[in-house]
Amino acid sequence: MFFLFRILFMNKKDLALMNKRHGSLFAYARGRILSDNKKREEKDKQEKLLAKKKEEKDKKDEKKEIWSEKAGTIRNRLNNKKRLSEDRWNRFAGTAESGGRGR
């Protein structure tokens, strides 16, 4: 009540200064709220993207075919040692079209 009574008897200069101060405070608060909302939306978007990537990875892992040990081994022709390949079709050791014949 006292504040309202005080405003009634303020001169125009003091009233304008008070309005300017309050306006800048409200503008700052409004900007802060908008930036917080933007950050929150961005965070939600990132979480959705990560969840989608995880879901795709899980589906990809489920689709991964199981192949025999013979299909997954590569033989080094220099020393005749065998090792597991990363990919099923990588066992032909870099020969593009002729398979394991080395032509």
Secondary structure, 3 states (H helix, E strand, C coil): CHHHHHHHCCCHHHHHHHHHHHHHHHHHHHHHHHHHHHHHHHHHHHHHHHHHHHHHHHHHHHHCCCCCCCCCEEECCCCCCEEECCCHHHHHCCCCCCHHHCC
